[in-house]
């Protein structure tokens, strides 16, 4: 936690709870948008025009929110347009750290050791959590946006001709349906697993647990008609948003977050869907089960000994550590 630009204590997963002891996720702090001509987006200020080499993305491979942006960057062919840094998977006492863990990429833009240094470069008096993803503007020396839902839409449409045009993750004719399903999946499942894992009371945990499995059951039913992806035959941002949670479920959420009623492997429809998404060009390369397991199981608040389990066997998905 940064308070007026100063790191105040070792990292803790739960910063705020509701009246039932439930986990409350903080609101993202930077909400500017990159647009083709630099005009203002839905939130924030103008002045962030799409330019090759101007922007840098900071992510963690453990983090589902950050992985949304990594996937979208790849699917839209923006690897040579937006540079990348990847923090180490294990959370340090000062939060996300840049280092030499296999699969990590150091901060070649700002030379930071910890991600919180990026936040204080943008705002020397910043108060809040230093989270990933972060989209950084090299030209202006500031954070553009740290909300993954915004960033994936920027990557889909905000970079204009710099991005591939053969895949639209948010097509106009499906926009209302995408928004409606996103709004169901996010609180119950994407954030629901965190509400279960970070609950501080039994009642908060049980409510989150029920939401998680009700949503998984609903999605299993949705896929029962033989559709390839969530909205039919077209791959959309809803698939990106669901995939990052499903791929972490058996490896981390089932055990560490006590979401242990069933595994994704116990859902035939969701398992088949997961295989189809992994086979979609560019997706598999964004997944690191090693980072996912070492990252989640490094959380001292949930796993004081930091012992990383050897399982589960994800060979059926073609994945391993």
N, C-alpha and C positions, 0 to 999 in steps of 0.2 A: 504494500500500500504506500503510495506517495502522498505526502501531505505538504502542500506548498513547496513542491519540488524536492523534498527530502524523503529518503526511504526510511520508514519508521519501525518496521518489525519484520520478522521472518514471514514468508508467504503463508497465508492461510486460505483454504479453499472457500470457506464460508465467511463472507464479510457482513451479510445482512440476512435477517430472517423475518418471516411474517408472524402474526399473532399465534399461529399454531406451531411455530418452530420450523416452518418450511423454508427451504433455500430460496432466496430472491436474487436473481441475476441482475447485476448493475446495468444501467443503460449506457450504451456506447457514447463516447465523448466527442468524437470528431465526425462530422457528417457532411463534408463537402463532396462534390461529385466531379469526376472527370467527364467531360462532354466533348464531342467532336470539334466544336468551335469555341470552347471555353465559357459558354454561357452557364449560368447557375443551374444546378439540378433541382430535384424535388426538395432538398434541404441544403442549408449552407450557403456559401458565397460563390461568386463567379471567379474566373481566373485560372481554372485548371483545364487547359486545353489538351487534347490527345496529341502526344508527340512521342515518337520512338526514342527510347533511352532516357526519358525524363523521369520515369517513375520506378520505384523499387518496392518490392513486396517482402514483408517479414512474416514468416509463418512458423508453426510447429507441426511436425508430422503426427504427433500424438493428438492434436486438437481437431475435432470435427469441424468447427467453425472455420478455422484456418484452411483445412483441407478442402472445403468448398471452393475457396478462392484459387487454390493450387490446381484443382481439377478444371475449373472454368478457364483459367489462364492457359492451360494445355489444350483444352478442346477448341478454344478460339484462336489457337496459333499465335499466342502473344509472348512466347518464351524469349524471342529476340527483341521484343518491344519493352517488356517489363523485366528488370533484373530481380534476383531472388536471394534471400538469406533464410536459413533454416536453423532455429535454435536447437540446442541439445534436448533430448527427451526428458531427462530427470530435472524436476523443479529444484532450484537452489533456494537458499534462504533469502536471496534477493530476486526471486522470480526467475523468469526465462533467462538463460545464459547462452551466449555464443561460445562455441568451443570446437573441439576436434573429434567429437563422437562420430563414428561412422554414419554417413548420411546427412550430417549437418553441413551447413555452409556459413562461413563467418560473415560478419558485417563488413563488406568491402566499401560501403558508401560512407558511413559515419565512424567506423572503427570502434563501435561500442562493444563492451564486454557483457553488459546486461541490457535487456530490452527496455527497462525503465529509463535508461539514458536517452533513448530515442524520444520518449515522451517529454523529458525535460529539455531536450533540444528544441522541440516544438513549442513548449510552454515552460519556462523556467520555474513557474509557480504552480505547476499542474498538481491537482489533488484528485486521486482516484487510483484505479487498478491499471497496471501496465499489461494489457492483454494483446494476444494475437487474434486475427491478422491485423497488420498495419500496412496501409498503402502510403508510401512516403514520396514527397515531391522533392527531387534533387535540386531543381531550379530555385524554388522558393525556400527550401530548407525547413519544411514543415510536414506534419501529418495531414494527408488529405482526408482519410476516412479509416475508422477501425471497426466498422460494422460489416460483418461478412455478407449479410443479405443485400446491402447496398453495393458492395464491391463486386459480387458476382453479376449483378445487373449492369454495372459499369463495364465490366469485362465483356459482357454479352453485346452491348450496344453502344457504350460510350467511347469506344476507340475507333469507330467508323471504319474506314478502309484499311486501317492497320490490322484489323482482326479478320479472321475467316468469316465468310458470309454464308457458307453452306450449312451451318448449323445455328438455328435460332432457339435458344433455350427458353425464351419468353415470347412466343408468337402471339400476336394480337388476338387471334381467334380463340386462343386458349387462356388468355390472361386471367379472366374472371375465375375459371375453373382452377388454374394454378394457384391463384391467391387463396381461394377457398380451401383447397386441400393443404396448402402450406400452413394456413391458420389452424387447421385441425392437428396436423402432425407435430408442429413445433411445441406447443405447451404440453401435450400428452406424451410425446416420445422423444423428440430431439432434446428438449429441456427436461422432460419427465424423468429420464434416467439420472440426471443430475439432482433433480428434486428428491429422488429416492436415495441416491448415494450420499448426498450432503444433508439429508434431513436430520434435525436435532431432537425430534420427538417421535414416538411410535405412531401417533396419529398422522403426522405429516408424511412419514415414510409409507404408511399403508395407503394413503390417498394417492400418492405418486405411483406406487407399485400397481394399484388398480388401473390408473390411467395408462401406464406403459403397456400392460398386457391387453387392455381393451383396444388400444390403438393397433397393436400388432395383430390382434384377431380381426379387426376391421380391415386392415390392409391385406391379410391373408384372403379374406372374402372378396375383396376388390379384384385380386389377381386370379380368382377362380374361373373367370370367364375366358381365360387363355390369352389375355392381352400381354404384349411384350413388356411394356413399361406402364407407369402409373396412369398416363393419360392416353393410352392406346399404343400405337406403333411409333409415335414420336418421342424421342428422348428430350426431357425438359429439365428446368432447374429444380422441379420437385423431386426428380430422380436423384439429382446431385445431393440435395438436402437430406433425403431419406438414406441414401447409400452410406454417407459418412457415419451415420448412427448404426446402421445394420452391421457394417464391417467391423465395428468395435464391440459389438454386443457380446458375443460369445467369449472374446479374448479379454474383456475388461468389465463390462457392466454386469454381466451375469454373476460373476464372483465378487469383485471388489465393491460394486454398488448394490449388491444384494437384490438384483433383479433376476431371481433364480427360479421362477415358476416354470419357465421353459426357455430353451435356447432357440436361436434362429434356426439351427439345424433341425429342430423339431417341427418346423413349419415348412411343409413341402413347397408351397407356393412362394414364400419369401426366399427360400433357399434357391429355387430355380431362378427367381428374379435377380438375386444377388449374383449368381453366375452369369446371367445375361449382362448385367451392368459391368461386371469385371471384364467381360469380353468386349465391351464397347471400346473402340480404339482410343488409347490414351489414358484410360482409367487405372488399370492395374499398376502402372508405373508410379502412380501417386501414393500407393499404399505401402506403409512399412509396419508390419506387425511387431517387429523388434522395437521400434520407437513407441508404438502404441502401448505395448506391455511394460516396457521400462519406464515410460512416462507416467502412466496411471499408477503403477505399483511403487513409484517413488514418492507418492504423497504420504508424508509422515502422519498426517491427521487420520488417514484411513488405514495405513499399513506401516506401523512404527518401525518394524524390522526391515522394511523395504525388500523383502524377499519376493523375487519375480517367479511366478509359477511356470513350470515347464510346459503345461498344456494351455489351451486345448489343441487337439489335432485338427488343423484346418486344411489338411491335405486334400480334402474333397473339393475345396475351392481353389486349389493350386497355390496356396499361400503357406509360408512358414516364416520362422524368425530370420 
